[in-house]
Amino acid sequence: MPKISVEIPQELLEDLDSHVGDDGKFVNRSDAIRASIRKNLDILDEIDERHDRLTDDES
């Protein structure tokens, strides 16, 4: 799996970390970020579909 590097504001990192660990929804930051990206892309796909912006091979 490729690695990437991103800069995010401290406040956003703290919010992310509140969902990571033994009491959180995710095992680690990477899992949380991957899930967030997947969810965001799903939302964008739904918006594109509503506005007929998806091609037939993407549906």
PyMOL commands that set and color helices and strands:
alter all, ss='L'
color gray80, all
select helices_A, chain A and resi 10-17+29-50
alter helices_A, ss='H'
color red, helices_A
deselect
rebuild
show_as cartoon
